[in-house]
Amino acid sequence: MCLGIPMQIRAIDGLVARCEAKGVVRDLSLLMLEHESLAVGDFVVAHLGHATEKITPERAAEAWALYDEILAAEVQISPRHP
């Protein structure tokens, strides 16, 4: 299963955006969204190094809330030992 990760654009240089989510920074290709109006502060869905969709801040927050629930459930089921 593949999941797109909501990330916020921190900088744009041509068709590359530096994006951040939960302290992780990645450069994403904007080629798939080249006709979309994008600006610093916008949220996009990241998948395999590409921004695939522009989304609202609310939708990004909803997705992260769900991902956080999934991650918390995984830790409860299979706790990691140091």
PyMOL Python script that loads the backbone (N, CA, C, O; Angstrom):
from pymol import cmd

cmd.read_pdbstr("""\
ATOM      1  N   MET A   1       0.842  -1.169   0.000  1.00  0.00           N
ATOM      2  CA  MET A   1       0.000   0.000   0.000  1.00  0.00           C
ATOM      3  C   MET A   1       0.891   1.237   0.000  1.00  0.00           C
ATOM      4  O   MET A   1       1.913   1.271   0.685  1.00  0.00           O
ATOM      5  N   CYS A   2       0.508   2.241  -0.759  1.00  0.00           N
ATOM      6  CA  CYS A   2       1.254   3.488  -0.830  1.00  0.00           C
ATOM      7  C   CYS A   2       0.416   4.618  -0.249  1.00  0.00           C
ATOM      8  O   CYS A   2      -0.786   4.711  -0.498  1.00  0.00           O
ATOM      9  N   LEU A   3       1.064   5.463   0.520  1.00  0.00           N
ATOM     10  CA  LEU A   3       0.389   6.613   1.103  1.00  0.00           C
ATOM     11  C   LEU A   3       1.064   7.887   0.638  1.00  0.00           C
ATOM     12  O   LEU A   3       2.291   7.957   0.556  1.00  0.00           O
ATOM     13  N   GLY A   4       0.268   8.885   0.336  1.00  0.00           N
ATOM     14  CA  GLY A   4       0.798  10.210   0.069  1.00  0.00           C
ATOM     15  C   GLY A   4       0.930  10.936   1.397  1.00  0.00           C
ATOM     16  O   GLY A   4       0.073  10.803   2.271  1.00  0.00           O
ATOM     17  N   ILE A   5       1.987  11.695   1.548  1.00  0.00           N
ATOM     18  CA  ILE A   5       2.263  12.382   2.799  1.00  0.00           C
ATOM     19  C   ILE A   5       2.030  13.883   2.625  1.00  0.00           C
ATOM     20  O   ILE A   5       2.647  14.502   1.758  1.00  0.00           O
ATOM     21  N   PRO A   6       1.155  14.475   3.432  1.00  0.00           N
ATOM     22  CA  PRO A   6       0.950  15.915   3.353  1.00  0.00           C
ATOM     23  C   PRO A   6       2.196  16.653   3.839  1.00  0.00           C
ATOM     24  O   PRO A   6       2.736  16.346   4.902  1.00  0.00           O
ATOM     25  N   MET A   7       2.639  17.620   3.057  1.00  0.00           N
ATOM     26  CA  MET A   7       3.803  18.420   3.419  1.00  0.00           C
ATOM     27  C   MET A   7       3.512  19.881   3.092  1.00  0.00           C
ATOM     28  O   MET A   7       2.718  20.189   2.204  1.00  0.00           O
ATOM     29  N   GLN A   8       4.174  20.777   3.831  1.00  0.00           N
ATOM     30  CA  GLN A   8       4.002  22.200   3.595  1.00  0.00           C
ATOM     31  C   GLN A   8       5.204  22.746   2.835  1.00  0.00           C
ATOM     32  O   GLN A   8       6.352  22.446   3.162  1.00  0.00           O
ATOM     33  N   ILE A   9       4.924  23.548   1.824  1.00  0.00           N
ATOM     34  CA  ILE A   9       5.985  24.150   1.021  1.00  0.00           C
ATOM     35  C   ILE A   9       6.686  25.230   1.838  1.00  0.00           C
ATOM     36  O   ILE A   9       6.039  26.133   2.369  1.00  0.00           O
ATOM     37  N   ARG A  10       8.008  25.133   1.935  1.00  0.00           N
ATOM     38  CA  ARG A  10       8.833  26.115   2.645  1.00  0.00           C
ATOM     39  C   ARG A  10       9.578  27.033   1.683  1.00  0.00           C
ATOM     40  O   ARG A  10       9.877  28.177   2.024  1.00  0.00           O
ATOM     41  N   ALA A  11       9.881  26.535   0.472  1.00  0.00           N
ATOM     42  CA  ALA A  11      10.580  27.342  -0.540  1.00  0.00           C
ATOM     43  C   ALA A  11      10.317  26.723  -1.906  1.00  0.00           C
ATOM     44  O   ALA A  11      10.110  25.516  -2.029  1.00  0.00           O
ATOM     45  N   ILE A  12      10.330  27.568  -2.920  1.00  0.00           N
ATOM     46  CA  ILE A  12      10.134  27.092  -4.296  1.00  0.00           C
ATOM     47  C   ILE A  12      11.258  27.647  -5.159  1.00  0.00           C
ATOM     48  O   ILE A  12      11.574  28.835  -5.107  1.00  0.00           O
ATOM     49  N   ASP A  13      11.857  26.762  -5.954  1.00  0.00           N
ATOM     50  CA  ASP A  13      12.896  27.152  -6.908  1.00  0.00           C
ATOM     51  C   ASP A  13      12.563  26.472  -8.229  1.00  0.00           C
ATOM     52  O   ASP A  13      12.911  25.311  -8.445  1.00  0.00           O
ATOM     53  N   GLY A  14      11.890  27.201  -9.103  1.00  0.00           N
ATOM     54  CA  GLY A  14      11.469  26.625 -10.377  1.00  0.00           C
ATOM     55  C   GLY A  14      10.443  25.533 -10.152  1.00  0.00           C
ATOM     56  O   GLY A  14       9.373  25.780  -9.595  1.00  0.00           O
ATOM     57  N   LEU A  15      10.769  24.324 -10.584  1.00  0.00           N
ATOM     58  CA  LEU A  15       9.856  23.192 -10.429  1.00  0.00           C
ATOM     59  C   LEU A  15      10.260  22.266  -9.285  1.00  0.00           C
ATOM     60  O   LEU A  15       9.941  21.077  -9.288  1.00  0.00           O
ATOM     61  N   VAL A  16      10.973  22.834  -8.302  1.00  0.00           N
ATOM     62  CA  VAL A  16      11.357  22.068  -7.115  1.00  0.00           C
ATOM     63  C   VAL A  16      10.912  22.849  -5.883  1.00  0.00           C
ATOM     64  O   VAL A  16      11.156  24.051  -5.773  1.00  0.00           O
ATOM     65  N   ALA A  17      10.264  22.158  -4.968  1.00  0.00           N
ATOM     66  CA  ALA A  17       9.835  22.782  -3.721  1.00  0.00           C
ATOM     67  C   ALA A  17      10.506  22.091  -2.547  1.00  0.00           C
ATOM     68  O   ALA A  17      10.549  20.863  -2.479  1.00  0.00           O
ATOM     69  N   ARG A  18      11.022  22.873  -1.639  1.00  0.00           N
ATOM     70  CA  ARG A  18      11.518  22.336  -0.376  1.00  0.00           C
ATOM     71  C   ARG A  18      10.308  22.293   0.543  1.00  0.00           C
ATOM     72  O   ARG A  18       9.678  23.318   0.802  1.00  0.00           O
ATOM     73  N   CYS A  19       9.985  21.086   1.039  1.00  0.00           N
ATOM     74  CA  CYS A  19       8.771  20.883   1.824  1.00  0.00           C
ATOM     75  C   CYS A  19       9.114  20.269   3.174  1.00  0.00           C
ATOM     76  O   CYS A  19      10.158  19.639   3.342  1.00  0.00           O
ATOM     77  N   GLU A  20       8.204  20.469   4.144  1.00  0.00           N
ATOM     78  CA  GLU A  20       8.437  19.991   5.502  1.00  0.00           C
ATOM     79  C   GLU A  20       7.173  19.369   6.066  1.00  0.00           C
ATOM     80  O   GLU A  20       6.061  19.839   5.825  1.00  0.00           O
ATOM     81  N   ALA A  21       7.376  18.293   6.828  1.00  0.00           N
ATOM     82  CA  ALA A  21       6.290  17.653   7.575  1.00  0.00           C
ATOM     83  C   ALA A  21       6.884  17.008   8.810  1.00  0.00           C
ATOM     84  O   ALA A  21       7.787  16.178   8.714  1.00  0.00           O
ATOM     85  N   LYS A  22       6.374  17.392   9.971  1.00  0.00           N
ATOM     86  CA  LYS A  22       6.802  16.791  11.239  1.00  0.00           C
ATOM     87  C   LYS A  22       8.324  16.855  11.422  1.00  0.00           C
ATOM     88  O   LYS A  22       8.921  15.925  11.965  1.00  0.00           O
ATOM     89  N   GLY A  23       8.948  17.943  10.972  1.00  0.00           N
ATOM     90  CA  GLY A  23      10.383  18.129  11.127  1.00  0.00           C
ATOM     91  C   GLY A  23      11.232  17.493  10.038  1.00  0.00           C
ATOM     92  O   GLY A  23      12.450  17.669  10.030  1.00  0.00           O
ATOM     93  N   VAL A  24      10.623  16.768   9.131  1.00  0.00           N
ATOM     94  CA  VAL A  24      11.343  16.143   8.019  1.00  0.00           C
ATOM     95  C   VAL A  24      11.241  17.055   6.804  1.00  0.00           C
ATOM     96  O   VAL A  24      10.150  17.487   6.433  1.00  0.00           O
ATOM     97  N   VAL A  25      12.384  17.345   6.186  1.00  0.00           N
ATOM     98  CA  VAL A  25      12.440  18.232   5.026  1.00  0.00           C
ATOM     99  C   VAL A  25      12.824  17.422   3.792  1.00  0.00           C
ATOM    100  O   VAL A  25      13.758  16.622   3.830  1.00  0.00           O
ATOM    101  N   ARG A  26      12.102  17.637   2.709  1.00  0.00           N
ATOM    102  CA  ARG A  26      12.374  16.948   1.447  1.00  0.00           C
ATOM    103  C   ARG A  26      12.200  17.933   0.291  1.00  0.00           C
ATOM    104  O   ARG A  26      11.392  18.860   0.359  1.00  0.00           O
ATOM    105  N   ASP A  27      12.973  17.711  -0.766  1.00  0.00           N
ATOM    106  CA  ASP A  27      12.768  18.432  -2.016  1.00  0.00           C
ATOM    107  C   ASP A  27      11.839  17.608  -2.882  1.00  0.00           C
ATOM    108  O   ASP A  27      12.064  16.416  -3.093  1.00  0.00           O
ATOM    109  N   LEU A  28      10.783  18.254  -3.386  1.00  0.00           N
ATOM    110  CA  LEU A  28       9.811  17.567  -4.226  1.00  0.00           C
ATOM    111  C   LEU A  28       9.748  18.209  -5.599  1.00  0.00           C
ATOM    112  O   LEU A  28       9.839  19.430  -5.728  1.00  0.00           O
ATOM    113  N   SER A  29       9.592  17.389  -6.615  1.00  0.00           N
ATOM    114  CA  SER A  29       9.351  17.883  -7.956  1.00  0.00           C
ATOM    115  C   SER A  29       7.929  18.431  -8.042  1.00  0.00           C
ATOM    116  O   SER A  29       6.984  17.820  -7.543  1.00  0.00           O
ATOM    117  N   LEU A  30       7.795  19.587  -8.678  1.00  0.00           N
ATOM    118  CA  LEU A  30       6.472  20.186  -8.883  1.00  0.00           C
ATOM    119  C   LEU A  30       5.964  19.964 -10.307  1.00  0.00           C
ATOM    120  O   LEU A  30       4.964  20.557 -10.711  1.00  0.00           O
ATOM    121  N   LEU A  31       6.646  19.119 -11.059  1.00  0.00           N
ATOM    122  CA  LEU A  31       6.302  18.910 -12.464  1.00  0.00           C
ATOM    123  C   LEU A  31       4.835  18.508 -12.642  1.00  0.00           C
ATOM    124  O   LEU A  31       4.175  18.981 -13.568  1.00  0.00           O
ATOM    125  N   MET A  32       4.327  17.653 -11.780  1.00  0.00           N
ATOM    126  CA  MET A  32       2.937  17.199 -11.922  1.00  0.00           C
ATOM    127  C   MET A  32       1.933  18.314 -11.614  1.00  0.00           C
ATOM    128  O   MET A  32       0.760  18.210 -11.974  1.00  0.00           O
ATOM    129  N   LEU A  33       2.390  19.377 -10.950  1.00  0.00           N
ATOM    130  CA  LEU A  33       1.511  20.487 -10.586  1.00  0.00           C
ATOM    131  C   LEU A  33       1.938  21.788 -11.255  1.00  0.00           C
ATOM    132  O   LEU A  33       1.632  22.872 -10.758  1.00  0.00           O
ATOM    133  N   GLU A  34       2.645  21.686 -12.385  1.00  0.00           N
ATOM    134  CA  GLU A  34       3.210  22.877 -13.015  1.00  0.00           C
ATOM    135  C   GLU A  34       2.158  23.908 -13.415  1.00  0.00           C
ATOM    136  O   GLU A  34       2.491  25.086 -13.543  1.00  0.00           O
ATOM    137  N   HIS A  35       0.914  23.514 -13.616  1.00  0.00           N
ATOM    138  CA  HIS A  35      -0.139  24.464 -13.995  1.00  0.00           C
ATOM    139  C   HIS A  35      -0.961  24.920 -12.787  1.00  0.00           C
ATOM    140  O   HIS A  35      -1.911  25.689 -12.932  1.00  0.00           O
ATOM    141  N   GLU A  36      -0.596  24.448 -11.609  1.00  0.00           N
ATOM    142  CA  GLU A  36      -1.281  24.807 -10.365  1.00  0.00           C
ATOM    143  C   GLU A  36      -0.618  26.065  -9.780  1.00  0.00           C
ATOM    144  O   GLU A  36       0.596  26.238  -9.891  1.00  0.00           O
ATOM    145  N   SER A  37      -1.398  26.913  -9.176  1.00  0.00           N
ATOM    146  CA  SER A  37      -0.864  28.080  -8.484  1.00  0.00           C
ATOM    147  C   SER A  37      -0.368  27.642  -7.111  1.00  0.00           C
ATOM    148  O   SER A  37      -1.171  27.314  -6.238  1.00  0.00           O
ATOM    149  N   LEU A  38       0.946  27.635  -6.913  1.00  0.00           N
ATOM    150  CA  LEU A  38       1.535  27.191  -5.654  1.00  0.00           C
ATOM    151  C   LEU A  38       2.370  28.312  -5.058  1.00  0.00           C
ATOM    152  O   LEU A  38       2.999  29.086  -5.780  1.00  0.00           O
ATOM    153  N   ALA A  39       2.370  28.391  -3.727  1.00  0.00           N
ATOM    154  CA  ALA A  39       3.147  29.411  -3.028  1.00  0.00           C
ATOM    155  C   ALA A  39       3.693  28.831  -1.730  1.00  0.00           C
ATOM    156  O   ALA A  39       3.213  27.811  -1.235  1.00  0.00           O
ATOM    157  N   VAL A  40       4.704  29.501  -1.191  1.00  0.00           N
ATOM    158  CA  VAL A  40       5.241  29.110   0.104  1.00  0.00           C
ATOM    159  C   VAL A  40       4.092  29.142   1.112  1.00  0.00           C
ATOM    160  O   VAL A  40       3.314  30.095   1.156  1.00  0.00           O
ATOM    161  N   GLY A  41       4.000  28.085   1.920  1.00  0.00           N
ATOM    162  CA  GLY A  41       2.927  27.961   2.901  1.00  0.00           C
ATOM    163  C   GLY A  41       1.822  27.023   2.462  1.00  0.00           C
ATOM    164  O   GLY A  41       1.062  26.534   3.298  1.00  0.00           O
ATOM    165  N   ASP A  42       1.716  26.758   1.151  1.00  0.00           N
ATOM    166  CA  ASP A  42       0.703  25.825   0.655  1.00  0.00           C
ATOM    167  C   ASP A  42       1.050  24.404   1.080  1.00  0.00           C
ATOM    168  O   ASP A  42       2.201  24.092   1.386  1.00  0.00           O
ATOM    169  N   PHE A  43       0.028  23.551   1.090  1.00  0.00           N
ATOM    170  CA  PHE A  43       0.207  22.133   1.401  1.00  0.00           C
ATOM    171  C   PHE A  43       0.044  21.310   0.135  1.00  0.00           C
ATOM    172  O   PHE A  43      -0.816  21.590  -0.700  1.00  0.00           O
ATOM    173  N   VAL A  44       0.890  20.285   0.004  1.00  0.00           N
ATOM    174  CA  VAL A  44       0.815  19.366  -1.120  1.00  0.00           C
ATOM    175  C   VAL A  44       0.915  17.944  -0.588  1.00  0.00           C
ATOM    176  O   VAL A  44       1.343  17.718   0.544  1.00  0.00           O
ATOM    177  N   VAL A  45       0.517  16.995  -1.419  1.00  0.00           N
ATOM    178  CA  VAL A  45       0.686  15.581  -1.099  1.00  0.00           C
ATOM    179  C   VAL A  45       1.969  15.115  -1.780  1.00  0.00           C
ATOM    180  O   VAL A  45       2.140  15.284  -2.987  1.00  0.00           O
ATOM    181  N   ALA A  46       2.872  14.525  -0.989  1.00  0.00           N
ATOM    182  CA  ALA A  46       4.151  14.029  -1.504  1.00  0.00           C
ATOM    183  C   ALA A  46       4.061  12.520  -1.725  1.00  0.00           C
ATOM    184  O   ALA A  46       3.571  11.773  -0.878  1.00  0.00           O
ATOM    185  N   HIS A  47       4.551  12.100  -2.888  1.00  0.00           N
ATOM    186  CA  HIS A  47       4.587  10.666  -3.198  1.00  0.00           C
ATOM    187  C   HIS A  47       5.751  10.413  -4.140  1.00  0.00           C
ATOM    188  O   HIS A  47       5.801  10.955  -5.244  1.00  0.00           O
ATOM    189  N   LEU A  48       6.681   9.590  -3.698  1.00  0.00           N
ATOM    190  CA  LEU A  48       7.835   9.189  -4.507  1.00  0.00           C
ATOM    191  C   LEU A  48       8.600  10.383  -5.080  1.00  0.00           C
ATOM    192  O   LEU A  48       9.002  10.375  -6.244  1.00  0.00           O
ATOM    193  N   GLY A  49       8.796  11.411  -4.246  1.00  0.00           N
ATOM    194  CA  GLY A  49       9.602  12.560  -4.657  1.00  0.00           C
ATOM    195  C   GLY A  49       8.869  13.604  -5.471  1.00  0.00           C
ATOM    196  O   GLY A  49       9.476  14.562  -5.949  1.00  0.00           O
ATOM    197  N   HIS A  50       7.569  13.426  -5.631  1.00  0.00           N
ATOM    198  CA  HIS A  50       6.768  14.370  -6.421  1.00  0.00           C
ATOM    199  C   HIS A  50       5.630  14.928  -5.573  1.00  0.00           C
ATOM    200  O   HIS A  50       5.068  14.229  -4.730  1.00  0.00           O
ATOM    201  N   ALA A  51       5.302  16.184  -5.805  1.00  0.00           N
ATOM    202  CA  ALA A  51       4.071  16.753  -5.262  1.00  0.00           C
ATOM    203  C   ALA A  51       2.977  16.359  -6.245  1.00  0.00           C
ATOM    204  O   ALA A  51       3.046  16.705  -7.424  1.00  0.00           O
ATOM    205  N   THR A  52       1.971  15.639  -5.767  1.00  0.00           N
ATOM    206  CA  THR A  52       0.962  15.096  -6.675  1.00  0.00           C
ATOM    207  C   THR A  52      -0.357  15.840  -6.630  1.00  0.00           C
ATOM    208  O   THR A  52      -1.171  15.717  -7.545  1.00  0.00           O
ATOM    209  N   GLU A  53      -0.582  16.623  -5.559  1.00  0.00           N
ATOM    210  CA  GLU A  53      -1.864  17.298  -5.399  1.00  0.00           C
ATOM    211  C   GLU A  53      -1.703  18.449  -4.412  1.00  0.00           C
ATOM    212  O   GLU A  53      -0.995  18.315  -3.414  1.00  0.00           O
ATOM    213  N   LYS A  54      -2.348  19.571  -4.682  1.00  0.00           N
ATOM    214  CA  LYS A  54      -2.418  20.669  -3.722  1.00  0.00           C
ATOM    215  C   LYS A  54      -3.634  20.407  -2.833  1.00  0.00           C
ATOM    216  O   LYS A  54      -4.712  20.077  -3.328  1.00  0.00           O
ATOM    217  N   ILE A  55      -3.454  20.557  -1.515  1.00  0.00           N
ATOM    218  CA  ILE A  55      -4.557  20.312  -0.591  1.00  0.00           C
ATOM    219  C   ILE A  55      -4.681  21.480   0.389  1.00  0.00           C
ATOM    220  O   ILE A  55      -3.779  22.309   0.513  1.00  0.00           O
ATOM    221  N   THR A  56      -5.815  21.523   1.078  1.00  0.00           N
ATOM    222  CA  THR A  56      -6.049  22.570   2.067  1.00  0.00           C
ATOM    223  C   THR A  56      -5.311  22.232   3.362  1.00  0.00           C
ATOM    224  O   THR A  56      -4.999  21.068   3.614  1.00  0.00           O
ATOM    225  N   PRO A  57      -5.034  23.239   4.178  1.00  0.00           N
ATOM    226  CA  PRO A  57      -4.420  22.952   5.485  1.00  0.00           C
ATOM    227  C   PRO A  57      -5.288  22.022   6.332  1.00  0.00           C
ATOM    228  O   PRO A  57      -4.770  21.196   7.084  1.00  0.00           O
ATOM    229  N   GLU A  58      -6.598  22.158   6.209  1.00  0.00           N
ATOM    230  CA  GLU A  58      -7.505  21.291   6.967  1.00  0.00           C
ATOM    231  C   GLU A  58      -7.376  19.836   6.540  1.00  0.00           C
ATOM    232  O   GLU A  58      -7.354  18.934   7.377  1.00  0.00           O
ATOM    233  N   ARG A  59      -7.293  19.617   5.244  1.00  0.00           N
ATOM    234  CA  ARG A  59      -7.151  18.239   4.749  1.00  0.00           C
ATOM    235  C   ARG A  59      -5.810  17.645   5.176  1.00  0.00           C
ATOM    236  O   ARG A  59      -5.731  16.462   5.509  1.00  0.00           O
ATOM    237  N   ALA A  60      -4.755  18.466   5.167  1.00  0.00           N
ATOM    238  CA  ALA A  60      -3.442  17.996   5.624  1.00  0.00           C
ATOM    239  C   ALA A  60      -3.511  17.599   7.096  1.00  0.00           C
ATOM    240  O   ALA A  60      -2.977  16.560   7.483  1.00  0.00           O
ATOM    241  N   ALA A  61      -4.165  18.419   7.917  1.00  0.00           N
ATOM    242  CA  ALA A  61      -4.286  18.122   9.345  1.00  0.00           C
ATOM    243  C   ALA A  61      -5.103  16.851   9.581  1.00  0.00           C
ATOM    244  O   ALA A  61      -4.769  16.049  10.454  1.00  0.00           O
ATOM    245  N   GLU A  62      -6.166  16.669   8.810  1.00  0.00           N
ATOM    246  CA  GLU A  62      -6.977  15.458   8.937  1.00  0.00           C
ATOM    247  C   GLU A  62      -6.160  14.211   8.595  1.00  0.00           C
ATOM    248  O   GLU A  62      -6.243  13.195   9.284  1.00  0.00           O
ATOM    249  N   ALA A  63      -5.377  14.302   7.530  1.00  0.00           N
ATOM    250  CA  ALA A  63      -4.548  13.160   7.129  1.00  0.00           C
ATOM    251  C   ALA A  63      -3.522  12.842   8.209  1.00  0.00           C
ATOM    252  O   ALA A  63      -3.319  11.675   8.543  1.00  0.00           O
ATOM    253  N   TRP A  64      -2.867  13.876   8.763  1.00  0.00           N
ATOM    254  CA  TRP A  64      -1.871  13.625   9.799  1.00  0.00           C
ATOM    255  C   TRP A  64      -2.505  13.086  11.065  1.00  0.00           C
ATOM    256  O   TRP A  64      -1.891  12.272  11.754  1.00  0.00           O
ATOM    257  N   ALA A  65      -3.704  13.511  11.391  1.00  0.00           N
ATOM    258  CA  ALA A  65      -4.398  12.965  12.563  1.00  0.00           C
ATOM    259  C   ALA A  65      -4.620  11.463  12.375  1.00  0.00           C
ATOM    260  O   ALA A  65      -4.426  10.677  13.302  1.00  0.00           O
ATOM    261  N   LEU A  66      -5.024  11.080  11.177  1.00  0.00           N
ATOM    262  CA  LEU A  66      -5.234   9.662  10.884  1.00  0.00           C
ATOM    263  C   LEU A  66      -3.912   8.893  10.914  1.00  0.00           C
ATOM    264  O   LEU A  66      -3.845   7.810  11.495  1.00  0.00           O
ATOM    265  N   TYR A  67      -2.866   9.435  10.301  1.00  0.00           N
ATOM    266  CA  TYR A  67      -1.562   8.771  10.302  1.00  0.00           C
ATOM    267  C   TYR A  67      -1.040   8.617  11.729  1.00  0.00           C
ATOM    268  O   TYR A  67      -0.472   7.582  12.077  1.00  0.00           O
ATOM    269  N   ASP A  68      -1.235   9.656  12.560  1.00  0.00           N
ATOM    270  CA  ASP A  68      -0.785   9.575  13.954  1.00  0.00           C
ATOM    271  C   ASP A  68      -1.519   8.463  14.701  1.00  0.00           C
ATOM    272  O   ASP A  68      -0.920   7.761  15.515  1.00  0.00           O
ATOM    273  N   GLU A  69      -2.818   8.301  14.425  1.00  0.00           N
ATOM    274  CA  GLU A  69      -3.583   7.210  15.045  1.00  0.00           C
ATOM    275  C   GLU A  69      -3.038   5.850  14.618  1.00  0.00           C
ATOM    276  O   GLU A  69      -2.890   4.945  15.439  1.00  0.00           O
ATOM    277  N   ILE A  70      -2.745   5.717  13.342  1.00  0.00           N
ATOM    278  CA  ILE A  70      -2.205   4.455  12.817  1.00  0.00           C
ATOM    279  C   ILE A  70      -0.867   4.146  13.476  1.00  0.00           C
ATOM    280  O   ILE A  70      -0.632   3.019  13.913  1.00  0.00           O
ATOM    281  N   LEU A  71       0.008   5.143  13.549  1.00  0.00           N
ATOM    282  CA  LEU A  71       1.322   4.930  14.158  1.00  0.00           C
ATOM    283  C   LEU A  71       1.205   4.591  15.636  1.00  0.00           C
ATOM    284  O   LEU A  71       1.937   3.735  16.133  1.00  0.00           O
ATOM    285  N   ALA A  72       0.294   5.251  16.344  1.00  0.00           N
ATOM    286  CA  ALA A  72       0.096   4.959  17.767  1.00  0.00           C
ATOM    287  C   ALA A  72      -0.426   3.538  17.962  1.00  0.00           C
ATOM    288  O   ALA A  72      -0.001   2.842  18.884  1.00  0.00           O
ATOM    289  N   ALA A  73      -1.336   3.110  17.108  1.00  0.00           N
ATOM    290  CA  ALA A  73      -1.876   1.753  17.195  1.00  0.00           C
ATOM    291  C   ALA A  73      -0.785   0.726  16.917  1.00  0.00           C
ATOM    292  O   ALA A  73      -0.744  -0.321  17.562  1.00  0.00           O
ATOM    293  N   GLU A  74       0.083   1.009  15.981  1.00  0.00           N
ATOM    294  CA  GLU A  74       1.169   0.087  15.654  1.00  0.00           C
ATOM    295  C   GLU A  74       2.104  -0.089  16.852  1.00  0.00           C
ATOM    296  O   GLU A  74       2.539  -1.202  17.146  1.00  0.00           O
ATOM    297  N   VAL A  75       2.406   1.001  17.533  1.00  0.00           N
ATOM    298  CA  VAL A  75       3.287   0.926  18.700  1.00  0.00           C
ATOM    299  C   VAL A  75       2.629   0.110  19.805  1.00  0.00           C
ATOM    300  O   VAL A  75       3.312  -0.650  20.492  1.00  0.00           O
ATOM    301  N   GLN A  76       1.319   0.248  19.992  1.00  0.00           N
ATOM    302  CA  GLN A  76       0.613  -0.520  21.016  1.00  0.00           C
ATOM    303  C   GLN A  76       0.606  -2.009  20.688  1.00  0.00           C
ATOM    304  O   GLN A  76       0.706  -2.845  21.586  1.00  0.00           O
ATOM    305  N   ILE A  77       0.489  -2.338  19.416  1.00  0.00           N
ATOM    306  CA  ILE A  77       0.441  -3.734  18.997  1.00  0.00           C
ATOM    307  C   ILE A  77       1.824  -4.369  19.054  1.00  0.00           C
ATOM    308  O   ILE A  77       1.985  -5.505  19.500  1.00  0.00           O
ATOM    309  N   SER A  78       2.812  -3.620  18.598  1.00  0.00           N
ATOM    310  CA  SER A  78       4.172  -4.149  18.501  1.00  0.00           C
ATOM    311  C   SER A  78       5.170  -3.135  19.044  1.00  0.00           C
ATOM    312  O   SER A  78       5.851  -2.465  18.268  1.00  0.00           O
ATOM    313  N   PRO A  79       5.266  -3.015  20.372  1.00  0.00           N
ATOM    314  CA  PRO A  79       6.197  -2.029  20.936  1.00  0.00           C
ATOM    315  C   PRO A  79       7.636  -2.363  20.568  1.00  0.00           C
ATOM    316  O   PRO A  79       8.039  -3.526  20.532  1.00  0.00           O
ATOM    317  N   ARG A  80       8.383  -1.326  20.300  1.00  0.00           N
ATOM    318  CA  ARG A  80       9.806  -1.504  19.951  1.00  0.00           C
ATOM    319  C   ARG A  80      10.622  -1.548  21.228  1.00  0.00           C
ATOM    320  O   ARG A  80      10.358  -0.820  22.185  1.00  0.00           O
ATOM    321  N   HIS A  81      11.606  -2.408  21.219  1.00  0.00           N
ATOM    322  CA  HIS A  81      12.502  -2.514  22.376  1.00  0.00           C
ATOM    323  C   HIS A  81      13.846  -1.943  21.983  1.00  0.00           C
ATOM    324  O   HIS A  81      14.347  -2.203  20.889  1.00  0.00           O
ATOM    325  N   PRO A  82      14.441  -1.147  22.898  1.00  0.00           N
ATOM    326  CA  PRO A  82      15.766  -0.557  22.591  1.00  0.00           C
ATOM    327  C   PRO A  82      16.858  -1.576  22.455  1.00  0.00           C
ATOM    328  O   PRO A  82      18.008  -1.218  22.200  1.00  0.00           O
TER     329      PRO A  82
END
""", "prot")
cmd.dss("prot")
cmd.show_as("cartoon", "prot")
cmd.util.cbc("prot")
cmd.orient("prot")
